[in-house]
Amino acid sequence: MDPKVSKADANLQKMLAEKRIKSVEDRRVGSEVFDQKTLETLYKLANSNYLNILNGAISTGKEANVFKGVHEDGHIVAVKIYRISTSDFKKMQYYIQGDPRFRVRTTNKRQLVHAWVNKEFRNLNRCLEAKMDVPNPIIAKNNVLLMEFIGDDEENPAPTLRDQGPQNPDKMLEELIESMRKMYQDAKLVHGDLSIYNILNNNEKPVIIDVSQSVVVDHPISMELLNRDIETLLKDFSKFGASASFEDVKKEITG
């Protein structure tokens, strides 16, 4: 037997051994996340030494689950798995169509999700090149995206702003506006779904996540999405006690 395949088999078994699916609901969600194709993808990632063990969940969304993964050398990575069965394909098509980087003309749900994951990977890379605080993408394969784990030295994931607000709201709002400026002017992207649910509070530094729906600035709906992002962000931060003018913020972002 090929020792590499044997090792990957053992690694995959370790991953699955970490999943303690108890309730009927948990088992249902587990079967949606870990379908056969996804298990095969995880197997290939393990065989390529990107992943050794899959630990507990970091977050659970309508379309994707994020888990803590352990690399072969022991460092933690974030493993985002999109669920084929529950993904919003109409939304995905809406955001992909009009993006010149993608020529997806398919009704195949799995192929569309794979394009969506690749879109998030490429958007994260563009944000990094623009010197933004986002997770460093490692690899995208099919419906699985491996990224830098954002958290503390005790392997606790950084909370979202929804779960832990900023100690200095005005300062963090300024930092986020600057990130949006870099995203628009340097990465040539608009987030499209920016809110306290998609911003991590990493030791009082904001880290923007979930950029799969982000569109290029010349996308037909980019300005509509930018306006919505600004309105949502200002509304969220008003609850923290910070305020800013919509017109001033938009001018700063777009230049």
PEFEN-V452082 format. One record per backbone hydrogen bond with DSSP energy under -1.0 kcal/mol. CO is the residue of the C=O (numbers start at 1). NH is the residue of the N-H. Records with the same first field share a line. If there is no record, write none. Layout:
BEGIN
CO: NH  NH
END
This chain:
BEGIN
2: 6
3: 7
4: 8
5: 9
6: 10
7: 11
8: 12
9: 13
10: 14
11: 15
12: 16
13: 17
14: 18
16: 19
23: 27
24: 28
25: 29
26: 30
27: 31
28: 32
29: 33
30: 34
33: 35
35: 39
36: 40
37: 41
38: 42
39: 43
40: 44
41: 45
42: 46
43: 47
44: 48
45: 50
46: 49
53: 70
56: 68
59: 66
63: 83
64: 61
65: 81
66: 58  59
67: 79
68: 55
69: 77
70: 52  53
71: 74
75: 71
77: 69
78: 147
79: 67
80: 145
81: 65
87: 89
88: 92
89: 93
90: 94
91: 95
92: 96
93: 97
96: 99
99: 102
108: 112
109: 113
110: 114
111: 115
112: 116
113: 117
114: 118
115: 119
116: 120
117: 121
118: 122
119: 123
120: 124
121: 125
122: 126
123: 127
124: 128
125: 129
126: 130
127: 132
128: 131
132: 134
133: 208
136: 148
139: 146
141: 144
143: 82
144: 141
145: 80
146: 138  139
147: 78
150: 158
152: 155
156: 152
159: 201
160: 164
168: 172
169: 173
170: 174
171: 175
172: 176
173: 177
174: 178
175: 179
176: 180
177: 181
178: 182
179: 183
180: 184
181: 185
182: 186  187
183: 189
188: 217
190: 215
195: 198
196: 162
198: 209
199: 161
200: 207
201: 203
205: 202
207: 200
215: 190
216: 219
219: 222
221: 225
222: 226
223: 227
224: 228
225: 229
226: 230
227: 231
228: 232
229: 233
230: 234
231: 235
232: 236
233: 237
234: 238
237: 242
245: 249
246: 250
247: 251
248: 252
249: 253
250: 254
251: 255
END
